[in-house]
């Protein structure tokens, strides 16, 4: 018997076998699709709809997928997102063309080629003391009600439909990545190594602001949420950005506190997004309460050993992702995409605990035919028993 999308997701994240492997696409930037392949998909399937962007943020480049296309992509989740304050949205809409996009934290992006933006505005790059943190005047107002004015209504509408799993995905850039945005990656990594007292203080300042917004966001959602997305990119293609020792000493307590804060306020599962090879700290994620790990970057180091991941961690954490955006989706044939989806599901799917998604956002180099091949392969090969 077929399940609703929500029942399917709930079964999978509770380590039970649903009718088929769930598909996660379109709910957040981490599981989204850029505008170019989105427009290509719409053209193939004959959908006419506005070209909108999630978070009302064109510079991010990630499409807000219309409902008809979401259904064609067999997506089993729907996202509830926050917004930047109305004043920030308006300011950026009215700024001079091609000028820097500045967010509510004072960090921002510059246009390096037409319509391609790169984070390059770091407002406290020279900060090095606790006083520098406190004296910065650009910290955001997380109590601004315009950030979450729509959240309650959106959650209630999705809950009333009771058709799709609800994934709450506030755009925060969590502490490690936000510190990169505020200082630049090189400078903050240097501070973690050479000035750890300052690094801890900056992470705690950012985390406290994140918790303020998260508290408002969760209050508005109430019980109308199944999964909450957080995350910090910690890995590279071959290893981690910081050592496991440094992670445990500096970042893990920050993540543990944030997850505890969330779990005190909701029964929703915690979805943690982190790119790269993070195998050395997956046990740490499990210890601090991560329920779902994304994106299972199969091109990165030991993350490519899917049988080992399933054997070692599969009973204690749900895998979300697995479909390579480095080679397979952009450069593979549709048949190669289909067979890769089948391979990933046959390894990670038995017993539940798997949701299929691309490894991070589907970028502009992915042919729309391969997007459809990915989701259609789940419909073809992803029904249980696998």
C-alpha positions in Angstrom: 0.0 0.0 0.0 1.4 3.4 -1.0 2.0 6.0 1.8 1.6 9.8 1.8 4.8 11.6 1.4 4.8 12.6 5.1 4.2 9.0 6.2 7.0 7.9 3.9 9.5 10.4 5.4 8.5 9.7 9.0 9.0 6.0 8.5 12.4 6.5 6.9 13.7 8.9 9.6 12.5 6.4 12.3 14.6 3.7 10.7 11.6 1.9 9.2 11.1 0.8 5.7 8.5 2.9 3.9 6.9 2.1 0.6 9.8 3.8 -1.3 12.9 5.8 -0.5 11.8 9.4 0.1 13.1 12.2 -2.1 14.2 15.6 -0.6 14.4 18.4 -3.1 13.4 22.0 -3.1 13.0 22.5 0.7 16.2 24.5 1.3 19.3 25.9 -0.3 21.2 22.7 0.7 18.6 20.5 -1.1 17.7 23.0 -3.8 18.2 23.7 -7.5 19.7 26.7 -9.2 17.6 28.7 -11.6 19.2 27.5 -14.9 18.4 23.8 -14.4 15.1 24.6 -12.8 14.0 26.5 -15.9 15.2 23.6 -18.0 13.1 21.2 -16.0 10.1 23.4 -16.4 10.6 23.6 -20.1 10.8 19.8 -20.5 7.7 19.1 -18.4 5.7 22.0 -19.9 5.2 24.1 -16.7 4.9 27.8 -16.9 5.5 29.6 -13.6 7.3 32.6 -12.3 11.1 32.4 -11.8 11.2 33.1 -8.1 14.0 32.6 -5.6 14.0 31.1 -2.1 14.4 33.5 0.8 13.5 36.3 -1.8 17.3 36.3 -2.5 18.2 36.4 -6.2 21.9 36.6 -5.5 21.8 33.2 -3.8 20.6 31.9 -7.1 18.5 29.0 -5.8 15.0 28.6 -7.3 11.8 28.6 -5.3 10.2 25.6 -7.0 6.6 25.9 -8.0 4.2 23.3 -6.6 3.5 21.6 -10.0 7.2 21.1 -10.6 7.7 19.9 -7.0 5.1 17.2 -7.6 6.7 16.2 -10.9 10.0 15.9 -9.0 8.3 13.5 -6.5 9.5 15.7 -3.6 8.3 14.3 -0.3 9.1 17.4 1.7 8.0 21.0 1.8 10.0 23.8 3.4 9.2 26.5 5.8 11.8 29.3 5.6 12.4 32.6 7.4 13.2 35.8 5.6 15.7 38.6 6.1 14.0 41.7 7.8 11.8 43.7 5.5 14.2 46.6 5.7 17.1 44.5 4.5 15.1 43.0 1.6 13.9 46.5 0.5 17.4 48.0 0.8 18.9 45.3 -1.4 16.1 45.6 -4.0 16.8 49.3 -4.3 20.6 49.3 -4.4 22.5 50.1 -7.5 22.7 47.3 -10.1 25.8 45.0 -9.6 26.7 46.5 -6.2 27.4 44.3 -3.2 24.6 42.4 -1.6 24.8 43.1 2.2 22.8 41.0 4.6 21.4 41.7 8.1 24.8 40.8 9.7 26.8 43.3 7.6 28.5 40.5 5.6 27.8 40.1 1.9 28.5 39.1 -1.6 30.1 40.7 -4.6 29.2 40.0 -8.3 32.3 38.4 -9.8 30.7 37.5 -13.2 27.2 38.4 -14.4 24.7 36.9 -12.0 27.4 34.9 -10.0 28.0 36.2 -6.5 30.7 35.3 -4.1 31.0 36.0 -0.3 33.6 38.6 -0.1 32.4 41.3 2.3 33.7 40.5 5.8 32.8 43.3 8.3 35.0 42.2 11.2 38.0 40.7 9.4 40.4 42.6 11.6 38.6 41.8 14.9 40.8 39.9 17.4 39.6 40.7 20.9 36.5 40.3 23.0 36.1 44.0 23.0 36.1 44.0 19.1 33.1 41.6 19.2 31.1 43.7 21.6 31.9 47.0 19.9 30.7 45.8 16.5 27.5 47.7 15.8 26.2 45.6 12.9 24.9 42.6 14.9 21.4 41.7 13.6 18.1 42.2 15.3 16.8 38.6 15.7 13.6 39.9 17.3 12.5 41.7 14.1 9.0 40.2 13.6 9.2 40.5 9.8 11.7 37.6 9.7 9.0 35.1 10.7 5.7 36.9 10.0 4.7 34.2 7.5 6.0 31.1 9.3 2.9 30.2 11.4 0.5 30.5 8.5 2.8 28.4 6.2 3.2 25.7 8.8 -0.5 25.5 9.5 -1.3 25.3 5.8 1.1 22.4 5.3 -0.1 20.6 8.4 -3.7 20.9 7.3 -2.9 19.3 4.0 -1.1 16.5 5.9 0.5 15.4 2.7 4.2 16.3 2.9 6.8 16.2 5.6 7.5 19.7 6.9 11.2 20.8 7.0 11.9 24.0 8.9 14.9 25.6 7.4 15.8 29.1 8.7 18.6 30.8 6.7 21.1 31.4 9.5 24.5 30.3 8.4 25.3 28.5 11.6 28.2 29.5 13.9 31.3 28.2 12.0 30.1 29.4 8.5 28.8 32.6 9.9 32.2 33.3 11.5 33.7 32.8 8.0 31.2 35.3 6.6 32.1 37.8 9.3 35.9 37.4 9.2 36.7 35.5 6.0 37.6 31.8 6.1 41.3 32.2 6.3 41.3 34.7 9.1 38.8 32.8 11.2 40.7 29.5 10.8 43.8 31.4 11.9 42.1 32.7 14.9 40.8 29.2 15.9 44.4 28.0 15.9 46.2 31.1 17.3 43.5 33.0 19.2 41.1 30.3 20.5 39.6 32.5 23.3 38.5 35.0 20.7 37.3 32.3 18.3 35.1 30.7 21.0 33.7 34.1 22.0 32.8 34.9 18.4 31.1 31.5 17.9 29.2 31.9 21.1 28.0 35.4 20.1 26.8 34.1 16.8 25.2 31.0 18.3 23.2 33.1 20.8 21.8 35.2 18.0 21.0 32.0 16.0 19.2 30.6 19.1 17.1 33.8 19.4 15.8 33.5 15.9 15.4 29.7 16.2 13.4 30.2 19.3 11.0 32.6 17.5 10.9 30.3 14.5 10.0 27.2 16.5 7.4 29.0 18.5 5.6 30.1 15.4 5.7 26.6 13.9 4.6 24.8 17.1 3.9 21.2 16.4 3.7 21.8 12.6 7.2 20.7 11.8 8.8 17.2 11.3 12.5 18.2 10.7 14.7 21.2 11.5 17.7 21.9 9.4 20.9 23.2 10.8 24.5 22.8 9.8 28.1 24.0 9.3 30.3 22.9 6.5 33.2 21.1 8.1 34.8 18.9 5.5 36.8 19.0 2.3 37.2 16.5 -0.5 39.8 14.6 1.4 39.6 15.5 5.1 38.2 18.1 7.5 38.6 21.8 7.6 39.7 21.6 11.2 41.1 18.6 13.1 38.7 16.3 15.0 40.5 17.5 18.1 39.9 21.1 17.4 36.3 20.3 16.4 35.7 18.6 19.8 37.4 21.4 21.8 35.9 24.4 20.1 32.9 23.7 17.8 31.3 20.6 19.3 30.1 22.3 22.5 28.6 25.1 20.4 26.7 22.5 18.2 25.7 20.5 21.2 24.2 23.5 22.9 22.3 24.6 19.8 20.9 21.1 19.3 19.9 20.9 22.9 18.1 24.3 22.6 16.2 23.0 19.6 15.2 19.6 21.1 13.9 21.3 24.3 11.4 23.2 22.1 10.3 20.6 19.4 9.9 16.9 18.8 11.2 17.5 15.2 14.3 15.5 14.1 17.5 17.5 13.7 18.9 17.6 10.2 22.6 18.5 10.1 24.2 19.7 6.8 27.9 19.5 6.4 29.9 19.0 3.2 33.0 16.9 2.6 34.6 14.0 4.5 33.4 14.2 8.1 33.6 10.5 8.9 36.0 11.1 11.8 33.3 13.1 13.7 30.0 11.3 12.8 30.1 9.5 16.1 30.3 13.0 17.7 27.2 14.1 15.7 25.3 11.1 17.0 26.4 11.8 20.5 25.1 15.4 20.5 21.8 14.5 19.0 22.0 14.8 15.2 19.3 12.6 13.7 19.8 13.1 10.0 23.2 13.7 8.2 23.3 15.5 4.9 24.6 15.5 2.1 26.7 12.2 2.2 29.2 13.6 -0.3 30.1 10.4 -2.1 33.0 12.0 -3.9 34.8 13.0 -0.6 37.3 10.7 1.0 35.9 8.0 3.3 32.3 9.2 2.6 32.6 7.4 -0.6 32.7 4.0 1.2 28.9 3.6 1.5 28.9 0.0 2.8 31.2 1.1 5.6 29.0 4.1 6.4 25.9 1.9 6.5 27.5 -0.7 8.6 29.1 1.6 11.2 26.5 4.4 11.5 23.3 3.2 9.8 21.5 2.2 13.0 22.0 5.5 14.7 21.7 8.2 12.0 19.7 8.8 8.9 21.4 9.5 5.6 20.1 12.2 3.3 21.7 12.9 0.0 24.2 10.6 -1.8 23.8 11.6 -5.4 27.0 13.1 -6.6 27.0 16.7 -7.9 30.7 16.7 -8.7 30.7 14.2 -11.6 27.6 12.1 -11.9 24.8 14.7 -12.1 26.7 17.3 -14.2 28.6 15.0 -16.5 27.0 11.5 -16.5 24.4 10.3 -19.0 20.9 9.9 -17.8 21.5 6.1 -17.6 24.6 6.6 -15.5 22.5 8.9 -13.2 19.8 6.3 -12.9 22.3 3.5 -12.0 24.1 5.7 -9.5 20.8 6.4 -7.7 20.0 2.7 -7.7 23.4 1.9 -6.3 23.1 4.4 -3.5 19.6 3.2 -2.5 20.6 -0.5 -2.6 23.5 0.2 -0.2 22.1 2.8 2.2 18.4 2.0 1.9 17.8 -1.4 3.5 16.0 -1.1 6.9 15.0 2.5 6.2 17.2 5.4 7.3 17.7 6.9 3.8 16.3 9.9 2.0 17.6 10.6 -1.5 18.9 14.0 -2.4 21.6 15.6 -4.5 24.9 16.4 -2.8 24.1 20.0 -2.0 22.3 22.3 -4.4 21.9 21.2 -8.1 24.2 23.7 -9.8 24.0 25.3 -13.2 26.2 22.7 -14.9 23.6 19.9 -14.3 21.5 19.1 -17.3 17.7 19.2 -16.5 17.4 15.7 -18.1 19.7 14.4 -15.3 17.5 16.0 -12.6 14.5 14.2 -13.9 16.6 11.0 -14.3 17.5 11.2 -10.6 14.0 11.5 -9.3 12.5 9.0 -11.8 15.1 6.4 -10.8 13.8 6.6 -7.2 10.3 5.9 -8.5 11.6 3.0 -10.6 14.1 1.4 -8.3 13.4 2.8 -4.8 10.3 0.8 -3.8 10.7 -1.6 -0.8 11.9 -4.3 -0.6 14.9 -2.9 -2.4 
